[in-house]
Amino acid sequence: MTGGAVRPARDARTALAAVATTGEVLAHPGLHEGLLEPWERRRLAAVRVPSRRDDVLASRLLLRLCVARFTGGSPEESAPAQHCAGCGRPGHGRPYLPGRPGVGVSLSHADGLVAAAVGPGAVGIDVEPATRRPGPLSVLSRVLPEADVRAAAAESDPGPALLRLWVRAEALLKAGEDGLPLLEWTDPHRSAVATVASAAPATTFTLGPPGS
């Protein structure tokens, strides 16, 4: 998808999510830094570590692609906004789509991986490198269900199970609702573990060239 090209909207009853590497997103011909809103560029300019800056940029661009595929619009028409319920100021807090109050959006980035999701109702997504190992257990037991942590730690190789617990919890936190259905998967090609928490059934797509 490039420029103002429009594709038919996906099923508005189904959430849409994608995981990609930062490099894949930044190499996509239809996605570029010029799509960002001024407030996003200001936030991006404050990120001093080049690799993290690229991750932040790529996650915001991937979100635009997800929104465009969901709505049938273009990335230029798919800019999110953010508003903090705590302080009442814009530019940070949970992202949302202006003019689409019934649509939820979410994004994530971690060490060269990015993820984004959009769907009807609450939605949250998280991605982590498959090699990451959260911990220590004493900390995880304070922020995750203790019984789940004990069960994961009892496995012969607890690392992957603990990572899945962490990613699951992050997705639910971003969605803002407990008990939402989860779509969890591992992307071996990108060495990524991802989870979408969504009020609606979720489906995924793989980043490809424009028009794919």
C-alpha positions as CSV (number, residue, x, y, z in Angstrom):
1,M,0.0,0.0,0.0
2,T,1.5,3.3,-1.0
3,G,0.4,6.9,-1.1
4,G,-3.4,7.3,-1.0
5,A,-4.1,3.8,-2.2
6,V,-7.1,2.3,-0.6
7,R,-7.8,-1.4,0.0
8,P,-11.2,-2.8,1.0
9,A,-11.7,-2.7,4.8
10,R,-11.3,-6.0,6.7
11,D,-14.1,-7.5,8.7
12,A,-14.9,-4.8,11.3
13,R,-15.8,-7.5,13.8
14,T,-12.3,-9.0,13.8
15,A,-9.1,-7.5,15.3
16,L,-6.0,-7.4,13.1
17,A,-2.4,-7.7,14.4
18,A,1.1,-7.9,13.0
19,V,4.7,-8.6,14.2
20,A,7.7,-7.6,12.2
21,T,11.3,-6.7,12.6
22,T,12.2,-3.0,12.8
23,G,14.2,-3.4,9.7
24,E,11.3,-4.9,7.7
25,V,9.1,-1.9,8.6
26,L,11.7,0.7,7.9
27,A,12.4,-0.9,4.5
28,H,8.7,-0.9,3.5
29,P,8.2,1.5,0.6
30,G,4.9,2.7,1.9
31,L,6.0,3.6,5.4
32,H,8.3,6.5,6.3
33,E,9.0,9.0,9.1
34,G,7.1,11.7,7.2
35,L,3.8,10.0,8.2
36,L,4.3,10.9,11.8
37,E,2.4,13.7,13.5
38,P,4.4,16.7,14.8
39,W,3.9,15.5,18.4
40,E,5.3,12.1,17.5
41,R,8.3,13.6,15.8
42,R,9.0,15.6,19.0
43,R,8.9,12.4,21.1
44,L,11.0,10.6,18.6
45,A,13.7,13.3,18.7
46,A,14.0,12.8,22.5
47,V,15.1,9.2,22.0
48,R,18.9,9.3,22.0
49,V,19.7,5.6,21.4
50,P,19.6,5.1,17.6
51,S,18.4,1.5,17.8
52,R,15.6,2.4,20.3
53,R,14.6,5.3,18.1
54,D,14.3,3.0,15.1
55,D,12.1,0.6,17.2
56,V,9.8,3.5,18.3
57,L,9.5,4.8,14.7
58,A,8.9,1.3,13.3
59,S,6.2,0.5,15.9
60,R,4.3,3.7,15.0
61,L,4.5,3.0,11.3
62,L,3.4,-0.6,11.7
63,L,0.4,0.6,13.7
64,R,-0.6,2.9,10.8
65,L,-0.4,0.0,8.4
66,C,-2.6,-2.1,10.6
67,V,-5.1,0.7,10.9
68,A,-5.1,1.2,7.1
69,R,-5.8,-2.5,6.5
70,F,-8.5,-2.5,9.1
71,T,-10.3,0.6,7.9
72,G,-9.6,0.4,4.1
73,G,-7.8,3.7,4.2
74,S,-4.2,4.7,3.8
75,P,-1.3,5.1,6.2
76,E,-1.6,8.8,5.8
77,E,-5.2,8.7,7.1
78,S,-4.4,6.3,10.0
79,A,-2.6,8.4,12.6
80,P,-3.3,7.6,16.2
81,A,-3.5,10.1,19.1
82,Q,-2.6,9.6,22.7
83,H,-4.2,11.0,25.9
84,C,-3.3,10.5,29.5
85,A,-6.3,9.9,31.7
86,G,-4.1,10.6,34.8
87,C,-2.9,14.1,34.0
88,G,-5.3,15.0,31.2
89,R,-2.5,15.9,28.7
90,P,-2.2,14.7,25.2
91,G,0.9,13.1,23.6
92,H,1.2,10.2,26.0
93,G,-1.0,7.5,27.5
94,R,-3.0,4.8,25.8
95,P,-3.3,5.4,22.0
96,Y,-6.6,5.8,20.3
97,L,-8.0,6.6,16.9
98,P,-9.6,10.1,16.7
99,G,-13.1,9.9,15.3
100,R,-13.4,6.1,15.9
101,P,-14.4,5.7,19.5
102,G,-15.3,2.0,19.1
103,V,-11.9,1.0,17.7
104,G,-9.0,0.1,20.0
105,V,-5.3,0.2,19.0
106,S,-2.1,-0.9,20.6
107,L,1.6,-1.1,19.8
108,S,4.8,-2.6,21.2
109,H,8.5,-2.7,20.5
110,A,11.5,-4.6,22.0
111,D,15.1,-4.9,20.7
112,G,14.5,-4.9,17.0
113,L,11.0,-6.3,17.1
114,V,7.7,-4.3,16.7
115,A,4.0,-5.2,16.9
116,A,0.7,-3.5,16.4
117,A,-2.9,-4.3,16.6
118,V,-6.3,-2.7,15.9
119,G,-9.8,-4.0,16.5
120,P,-13.3,-3.3,17.7
121,G,-13.4,-2.7,21.5
122,A,-10.4,-3.2,23.8
123,V,-7.2,-4.5,22.3
124,G,-3.6,-4.8,23.6
125,I,-0.5,-6.3,22.1
126,D,3.0,-7.2,23.3
127,V,6.1,-8.7,21.7
128,E,9.4,-9.8,23.1
129,P,12.5,-11.6,21.7
130,A,12.1,-15.3,22.2
131,T,15.5,-15.4,23.9
132,R,14.5,-13.0,26.7
133,R,14.1,-14.3,30.2
134,P,12.1,-12.2,32.6
135,G,12.9,-12.4,36.3
136,P,13.8,-12.8,39.0
137,L,11.0,-15.0,40.3
138,S,10.5,-12.9,43.4
139,V,9.7,-9.9,41.2
140,L,7.5,-11.8,38.8
141,S,5.4,-13.2,41.7
142,R,4.6,-9.7,42.7
143,V,3.3,-8.6,39.3
144,L,2.0,-11.8,37.8
145,P,-0.5,-14.4,39.2
146,E,1.6,-16.2,41.8
147,A,0.2,-19.7,41.0
148,D,1.0,-19.2,37.3
149,V,4.5,-18.2,38.1
150,R,5.0,-21.3,40.4
151,A,3.6,-23.6,37.6
152,A,5.9,-22.1,35.0
153,A,8.9,-22.2,37.3
154,A,8.3,-25.9,37.9
155,E,8.7,-26.8,34.2
156,S,12.0,-28.4,33.1
157,D,12.8,-25.2,31.1
158,P,10.9,-22.4,32.8
159,G,12.3,-19.6,30.8
160,P,9.9,-19.8,27.8
161,A,6.9,-20.3,30.0
162,L,7.7,-17.3,32.2
163,L,8.2,-15.2,29.1
164,R,4.8,-16.2,27.8
165,L,3.3,-15.2,31.1
166,W,5.0,-11.8,31.0
167,V,3.9,-11.1,27.4
168,R,0.4,-12.2,28.2
169,A,0.2,-9.9,31.2
170,E,1.6,-6.9,29.2
171,A,-1.0,-7.4,26.4
172,L,-3.9,-7.4,29.0
173,L,-2.4,-4.4,30.7
174,K,-2.3,-2.4,27.4
175,A,-5.9,-3.5,26.6
176,G,-7.0,-2.1,29.9
177,E,-9.3,-5.1,30.7
178,D,-8.7,-8.4,32.5
179,G,-10.1,-11.6,31.2
180,L,-10.0,-10.8,27.5
181,P,-9.5,-13.6,25.0
182,L,-5.9,-14.1,24.0
183,L,-4.2,-15.0,20.8
184,E,-0.6,-16.1,21.5
185,W,2.0,-17.2,19.1
186,T,5.7,-17.6,18.5
187,D,7.3,-16.3,15.2
188,P,10.3,-18.5,14.7
189,H,11.5,-16.6,11.7
190,R,11.8,-13.4,13.7
191,S,12.5,-15.1,17.0
192,A,9.5,-13.4,18.6
193,V,6.9,-14.2,21.2
194,A,3.7,-12.2,20.9
195,T,0.2,-12.0,22.4
196,V,-2.9,-10.1,21.5
197,A,-5.6,-9.4,24.1
198,S,-8.8,-8.5,22.2
199,A,-12.5,-8.2,22.9
200,A,-13.0,-9.5,19.3
201,P,-11.5,-12.5,17.6
202,A,-8.1,-11.6,16.3
203,T,-6.2,-12.5,13.2
204,T,-2.6,-11.8,12.1
205,F,-0.9,-10.8,8.9
206,T,2.7,-10.9,7.8
207,L,4.4,-7.7,6.6
208,G,5.0,-7.8,2.9
209,P,5.4,-5.4,0.0
210,P,2.7,-2.8,-0.7
211,G,-0.4,-4.4,-2.1
212,S,0.2,-7.8,-0.4
